[in-house]
Amino acid sequence: GPYSETLVVNSSLNTHSNNYLPKEFKLYQNYPNPFNPSTAIRYKLPFDGIVNVSIYDAKGKLVKTLLNKHQTAGFKTLMWDSLDKNGNAVSAGLYFYTLTTSESQNSMKMILLK
């Protein structure tokens, strides 16, 4: 009719402009720590990219790679069940976890008690 109007709305969603995405790279202390038999490793990524999270023993030997793949930006959590790359339970002691991206690398220590 004479009093109707057409309203056209154009919109798009850009996840990279989302205010909920982290603004900086951060690796958090695992929880719980000390732990037995599993622990959570949390981190935040401000950008998409290849992410590597690996566990090393006190001598620097690779115990297990938890993640080595492309991830989108955001808040992430990985679990480690205290098993090595062959599926064997590791011994109690000090371990290090390292998060590596194309932009950053950070490591923290954790303790497995049995």
Buried (B, 14 or more C-beta within 10 A) or exposed (E): EEEEEEEEEEEEEEEEEEEEBBEEBBBBEBEEBEBEEEBBBBBBBBBBBEBBBBBBBEEEEEBBEBBEEEBEBBEBEBEBEBBBEEEEEBEEEEBBBBBBBEEBEBEBEBBBEE
